[in-house]
Amino acid sequence: MQTLLVTGGAGFIGANFVRLALAETPARVVVLDRLTYAGNLQSLADVSNHERFEFVKGDIADRATVDRVFADHAPTGVVHFAAESHVDRSIEGPEEFVRTNVLGTFQLLDAARARLSSAGSGEFRFLHVSTDEVFGSLGPEGFFSETTPYAPNSPYSASKAGADHLARAYFHTYGLPVVTTNCSNNYGPYQFPEKLLPLMILNAREGKPLPIYGDGANVRDWLFVEDHCRGVLRALENGAPGECYTLGGSNERTNLEMVDALCAELERALPAAQNPALVRQGIEDYTALKTFVPDRPGHDRRYAIDASKARRELEWEPRYDLESGLAATVRWYLDHTEWCEAVQSGSYRRERLGLEGPR
């Protein structure tokens, strides 16, 4: 039986991938996660008793832990999601991003190389999950693709770029069968409420301000998390070692457009006139909560993905358009308020992070 080691499997994208892998493959799934503020066992509660699921608490940057997991479970594939991922946090504390994203990726790659040197490669794959942010900022036209030069502009994206380069090097130098994916902005269930959409949904439900950075015109390409996970699974199964695949939803929207679309979906799911938090304040429309705040330092202006290679070579296609994805996302957060409260640590209550700029 195939055994997948999924790092960061208690996080947002990782937890969604674990469900997909258990539902649509016969593989055993071993999750390795340090359970930082953004990784929570509550996100895996519904699969925790699955006969093909096992959880290991551990740090990917600790080589002894990684070696032990490889020895105990002999994975036939690694799906590497584990990362510090919030740009605002990387501005305030970049060291942890370098430790987890660069050193942690190195330890995983090197442990995999050590195992394969003694056991042989067989059908082994190392799927390294990255981001479009490593490419920097696009102008008003054009798209990121697998051949776009790297130009990271935040400590987060720089640390992910470093990890990508290590993954590439381990293929070219050691022959480790590495496949890399670079995705656009994910949204959907189980996303920690520091990110734009869950933050806005929860704030709106409670009648709190909806903070929009700068002029709100920064553009992102939005990809529903289940679609992304299907792309990762396709790349794991069918991707060519040494190749990269960019995965995007072809849903470019400004942040302001996304907030307006979210407000419209909230009005359908929970009309403002029936939301006690808004009624108490005499607010008749969710859009009245929009508040413009100082921009993030080094905020990239536009991202957009050309996913034609993934469509052609992996036969991957997103199943959700933005409207259906937003509807599913809003409904999930409104129906899972207990999860939202449980995962928010006492040190984070949706306050603004990342205002520390250049010194």
Backbone hydrogen bonds, N-H to C=O, Kabsch-Sander energy under -0.5 kcal/mol:
donor,donor_aa,acceptor,acceptor_aa,energy
4,L,28,R,-3.1
5,L,3,T,-0.5
5,L,77,G,-2.9
6,V,4,L,-0.7
6,V,30,V,-2.9
7,T,5,L,-0.7
7,T,79,V,-1.8
8,G,32,L,-2.5
9,G,6,V,-0.9
11,G,8,G,-1.8
15,A,11,G,-2.4
16,N,12,F,-1.4
17,F,13,I,-2.4
18,V,14,G,-2.5
19,R,15,A,-1.8
20,L,16,N,-1.9
21,A,17,F,-3.0
22,L,18,V,-2.4
23,A,19,R,-2.1
24,E,20,L,-2.6
25,T,21,A,-1.4
28,R,2,Q,-2.9
29,V,52,R,-3.3
30,V,4,L,-3.1
30,V,28,R,-0.5
31,V,29,V,-0.6
31,V,54,E,-2.9
32,L,6,V,-2.0
33,D,31,V,-0.5
33,D,56,V,-1.9
39,G,36,T,-1.5
40,N,10,A,-2.2
40,N,38,A,-0.5
43,S,40,N,-1.5
44,L,41,L,-1.8
45,A,42,Q,-1.0
47,V,44,L,-1.7
48,S,44,L,-0.8
48,S,45,A,-0.6
50,H,47,V,-1.9
53,F,50,H,-1.8
54,E,29,V,-2.2
56,V,31,V,-3.0
58,G,33,D,-1.4
58,G,56,V,-0.6
60,I,58,G,-0.5
62,D,59,D,-1.7
63,R,61,A,-0.8
66,V,62,D,-2.1
67,D,63,R,-3.0
68,R,64,A,-2.1
69,V,65,T,-2.2
70,F,66,V,-2.3
71,A,67,D,-2.4
72,D,68,R,-2.7
73,H,69,V,-2.1
74,A,70,F,-2.0
76,T,3,T,-2.2
77,G,3,T,-1.3
78,V,125,R,-2.4
79,V,5,L,-2.9
80,H,78,V,-0.6
80,H,127,L,-3.0
81,F,7,T,-1.4
81,F,79,V,-1.0
85,S,83,A,-0.5
87,V,85,S,-0.7
90,S,86,H,-1.8
91,I,87,V,-1.5
92,E,88,D,-1.3
93,G,89,R,-2.6
96,E,93,G,-0.5
97,F,93,G,-0.5
98,V,94,P,-1.8
99,R,95,E,-2.5
100,T,96,E,-2.5
101,N,97,F,-2.1
102,V,97,F,-0.6
102,V,98,V,-1.5
103,L,98,V,-1.9
104,G,99,R,-1.6
106,F,102,V,-2.3
107,Q,103,L,-2.5
108,L,104,G,-1.9
109,L,105,T,-2.7
110,D,106,F,-2.9
111,A,107,Q,-2.3
112,A,108,L,-2.4
113,R,109,L,-2.3
114,A,110,D,-2.2
115,R,111,A,-2.1
116,L,112,A,-2.5
117,S,113,R,-1.9
118,S,114,A,-0.8
118,S,115,R,-0.8
119,A,115,R,-2.4
120,G,116,L,-2.4
124,F,121,S,-2.9
125,R,76,T,-1.0
126,F,177,P,-2.4
127,L,78,V,-3.5
127,L,125,R,-0.6
128,H,126,F,-0.7
128,H,179,V,-3.1
129,V,80,H,-1.8
129,V,127,L,-0.6
130,S,128,H,-0.6
130,S,181,T,-3.5
132,D,183,C,-2.2
134,V,131,T,-0.9
135,F,132,D,-1.7
136,G,133,E,-1.4
138,L,302,R,-3.0
144,F,304,A,-3.5
148,T,145,S,-1.6
151,A,134,V,-2.1
158,A,154,S,-2.6
159,S,155,P,-2.1
160,K,156,Y,-2.1
161,A,157,S,-2.3
162,G,158,A,-2.2
163,A,159,S,-1.8
164,D,160,K,-2.5
165,H,161,A,-2.3
166,L,162,G,-2.0
167,A,163,A,-2.4
168,R,164,D,-2.4
169,A,165,H,-2.5
170,Y,166,L,-2.4
171,F,167,A,-1.2
172,H,168,R,-2.5
173,T,169,A,-3.1
174,Y,169,A,-0.5
174,Y,170,Y,-0.8
175,G,171,F,-1.4
176,L,170,Y,-2.2
178,V,176,L,-2.2
179,V,126,F,-2.6
180,T,243,E,-2.2
181,T,128,H,-2.3
182,N,245,Y,-2.1
183,C,130,S,-1.5
184,S,247,L,-1.7
185,N,221,D,-1.0
187,Y,223,L,-1.4
191,Q,188,G,-0.8
195,K,192,F,-1.9
199,L,195,K,-2.3
200,M,196,L,-2.5
201,I,197,L,-2.6
202,L,198,P,-2.5
203,N,199,L,-2.4
204,A,200,M,-2.6
205,R,201,I,-2.3
206,E,202,L,-1.4
207,G,204,A,-1.4
208,K,203,N,-3.2
210,L,289,L,-2.9
212,I,291,T,-3.1
214,G,293,V,-1.9
216,G,213,Y,-2.0
219,V,301,R,-2.9
220,R,253,R,-2.4
222,W,220,R,-0.6
222,W,251,N,-2.1
223,L,185,N,-3.2
225,V,187,Y,-2.7
227,D,224,F,-0.7
228,H,224,F,-1.9
229,C,225,V,-2.6
230,R,226,E,-2.0
231,G,227,D,-1.9
232,V,228,H,-2.3
233,L,229,C,-2.4
234,R,230,R,-2.4
235,A,231,G,-2.4
236,L,232,V,-2.5
237,E,233,L,-2.3
238,N,234,R,-3.2
239,G,234,R,-0.5
239,G,235,A,-1.7
242,G,178,V,-4.0
243,E,240,A,-2.2
245,Y,180,T,-2.1
247,L,182,N,-2.5
248,G,246,T,-0.5
253,R,220,R,-2.3
255,N,218,N,-1.8
256,L,216,G,-2.6
258,M,254,T,-2.3
259,V,255,N,-2.3
260,D,256,L,-2.4
261,A,257,E,-2.5
262,L,258,M,-2.4
263,C,259,V,-2.6
264,A,260,D,-2.1
265,E,261,A,-2.1
266,L,262,L,-2.7
267,E,263,C,-2.0
268,R,264,A,-1.3
269,A,265,E,-2.3
270,L,266,L,-3.9
274,Q,271,P,-2.2
275,N,272,A,-1.3
278,L,275,N,-1.1
279,V,275,N,-2.5
280,R,276,P,-2.4
281,Q,277,A,-0.5
281,Q,278,L,-0.6
282,G,278,L,-0.6
282,G,279,V,-1.3
283,I,278,L,-2.4
288,A,285,D,-1.6
289,L,286,Y,-2.1
290,K,287,T,-1.5
291,T,210,L,-2.7
293,V,212,I,-2.6
299,H,296,R,-1.4
303,Y,219,V,-1.6
306,D,144,F,-2.9
307,A,305,I,-0.7
311,R,307,A,-2.2
312,R,308,S,-2.4
313,E,309,K,-3.3
314,L,309,K,-0.5
314,L,310,A,-1.6
316,W,310,A,-1.4
325,G,321,D,-2.4
326,L,322,L,-2.7
327,A,323,E,-2.1
328,A,324,S,-2.2
329,T,325,G,-2.2
330,V,326,L,-2.9
331,R,327,A,-2.2
332,W,328,A,-1.9
333,Y,329,T,-2.2
334,L,330,V,-2.3
335,D,331,R,-1.7
336,H,332,W,-0.8
340,C,336,H,-1.8
341,E,337,T,-2.2
342,A,338,E,-2.3
343,V,339,W,-2.1
344,Q,340,C,-0.8
345,S,343,V,-0.7
348,Y,345,S,-1.3
357,G,355,L,-0.8
